[in-house]
Amino acid sequence: MKFPWKETPILYGEDARRFEEEMKRVDNMSKEERRANAEALRKGYEEACKALNLTIKI
């Protein structure tokens, strides 16, 4: 490894609250919702590659 890993920052205030809420939302997602999110992410990735004229495929 070229560079050492940095420590994870500690969240305070609004950032900590937002992180907690997001963790609860993700934990409560069904398999179908997770699958739909993954598919939407994949489509967005492919569209971005086309727009940037990249040939990278996953």
Secondary structure, DSSP 8 states (H G I E B T S, - for coil): --S---------HHHHHHHHHHHHHHHT--HHHHHHHHHHHHHHHHHHHHHTT-----
